[in-house]
Amino acid sequence: MKRSKVGMAVEILIESFALVFLQYLLCSMCLSFKSSIVSILAMGTYVYLSTKYLETVKEIVNRKILCYCLLVLCFAIEIVLAAFLGYIKMEVVHLLF
């Protein structure tokens, strides 16, 4: 089924926003739990999200160079967010005792 250009642009915009938001949270998680195994899990999820984003955008656009340019743009936006907003400090809260 052929998609309209507006529909494709909206889908890419939503995917990009979700990627930037989730990667910002994962980056904050990595910085908060530097010396924990949770940091490794967060970094693995970070890489997984990036590859899924590339696959999704490649299905929509069919141009490799555009996919990678969009991914780099998302990384740049995330870096700017982290630079100006800082990172969200997270901690483990024990619920039982």
Kinemage of the C-alpha trace (Angstrom):
@kinemage 1
@onewidth
@group {chain A} dominant
@subgroup {mainchain}
@vectorlist {calphas} color= white
{ca met a 1} P 0.000 0.000 0.000
{ca lys a 2} L 1.347 3.398 -0.994
{ca arg a 3} L 1.647 5.984 1.773
{ca ser a 4} L 1.159 9.680 1.319
{ca lys a 5} L 4.123 11.962 1.887
{ca val a 6} L 2.371 13.696 4.769
{ca gly a 7} L 1.638 10.352 6.426
{ca met a 8} L 5.253 9.280 6.010
{ca ala a 9} L 6.516 12.567 7.461
{ca val a 10} L 4.193 12.310 10.466
{ca glu a 11} L 5.244 8.713 11.100
{ca ile a 12} L 8.944 9.614 10.929
{ca leu a 13} L 8.361 12.614 13.211
{ca ile a 14} L 6.608 10.465 15.824
{ca glu a 15} L 9.289 7.762 15.647
{ca ser a 16} L 12.028 10.379 15.971
{ca phe a 17} L 10.383 12.058 18.949
{ca ala a 18} L 9.945 8.711 20.703
{ca leu a 19} L 13.572 7.791 19.999
{ca val a 20} L 14.938 11.085 21.358
{ca phe a 21} L 12.778 10.885 24.487
{ca leu a 22} L 13.611 7.251 25.256
{ca gln a 23} L 17.310 7.686 24.561
{ca tyr a 24} L 17.416 10.739 26.823
{ca leu a 25} L 15.893 8.655 29.618
{ca leu a 26} L 18.303 5.793 28.953
{ca cys a 27} L 21.241 8.197 28.930
{ca ser a 28} L 20.090 9.534 32.306
{ca met a 29} L 19.791 5.985 33.549
{ca cys a 30} L 23.328 5.150 32.407
{ca leu a 31} L 24.716 8.224 34.161
{ca ser a 32} L 22.743 7.550 37.349
{ca phe a 33} L 23.803 3.902 37.639
{ca lys a 34} L 27.420 4.162 36.445
{ca ser a 35} L 28.745 1.414 38.681
{ca ser a 36} L 25.820 -0.974 38.342
{ca ile a 37} L 24.802 -3.746 35.957
{ca val a 38} L 21.715 -1.648 35.205
{ca ser a 39} L 23.956 0.701 33.235
{ca ile a 40} L 24.966 -2.130 30.908
{ca leu a 41} L 21.329 -3.099 30.379
{ca ala a 42} L 20.411 0.505 29.640
{ca met a 43} L 23.237 0.804 27.105
{ca gly a 44} L 22.118 -2.395 25.390
{ca thr a 45} L 18.581 -1.037 25.179
{ca tyr a 46} L 19.991 2.226 23.797
{ca val a 47} L 21.721 0.349 20.956
{ca tyr a 48} L 18.633 -1.810 20.324
{ca leu a 49} L 16.399 1.260 20.021
{ca ser a 50} L 18.785 2.828 17.528
{ca thr a 51} L 18.761 -0.248 15.291
{ca lys a 52} L 14.961 -0.580 15.473
{ca tyr a 53} L 14.642 3.093 14.551
{ca leu a 54} L 16.872 2.578 11.509
{ca glu a 55} L 14.807 -0.442 10.421
{ca thr a 56} L 11.530 1.433 10.821
{ca val a 57} L 12.713 4.518 8.951
{ca lys a 58} L 14.238 2.362 6.220
{ca glu a 59} L 10.817 0.719 5.656
{ca ile a 60} L 9.234 4.150 5.295
{ca val a 61} L 11.882 5.964 3.226
{ca asn a 62} L 13.964 3.295 1.421
{ca arg a 63} L 17.071 5.534 1.407
{ca lys a 64} L 19.958 4.474 3.602
{ca ile a 65} L 21.700 7.836 3.704
{ca leu a 66} L 18.512 9.612 4.795
{ca cys a 67} L 17.984 7.017 7.547
{ca tyr a 68} L 21.456 7.599 8.947
{ca cys a 69} L 21.107 11.377 8.659
{ca leu a 70} L 17.867 11.223 10.661
{ca leu a 71} L 19.551 9.038 13.294
{ca val a 72} L 22.454 11.492 13.610
{ca leu a 73} L 19.948 14.345 13.898
{ca cys a 74} L 18.179 12.494 16.725
{ca phe a 75} L 21.519 11.968 18.490
{ca ala a 76} L 22.312 15.680 18.097
{ca ile a 77} L 18.943 16.677 19.562
{ca glu a 78} L 19.496 14.289 22.464
{ca ile a 79} L 22.950 15.758 23.138
{ca val a 80} L 21.543 19.301 23.094
{ca leu a 81} L 18.783 18.239 25.512
{ca ala a 82} L 21.306 16.631 27.840
{ca ala a 83} L 23.583 19.672 27.646
{ca phe a 84} L 20.866 22.194 28.489
{ca leu a 85} L 18.591 20.166 30.771
{ca gly a 86} L 21.204 17.943 32.379
{ca tyr a 87} L 20.265 14.409 33.212
{ca ile a 88} L 17.492 13.035 35.382
{ca lys a 89} L 18.968 11.628 38.590
{ca met a 90} L 17.569 8.176 39.266
{ca glu a 91} L 17.980 5.914 42.254
{ca val a 92} L 16.828 2.518 43.428
{ca val a 93} L 14.057 2.678 46.026
{ca his a 94} L 13.546 -0.458 48.090
{ca leu a 95} L 9.821 -1.061 48.480
{ca leu a 96} L 9.872 -3.894 51.002
{ca phe a 97} L 11.582 -2.907 54.297
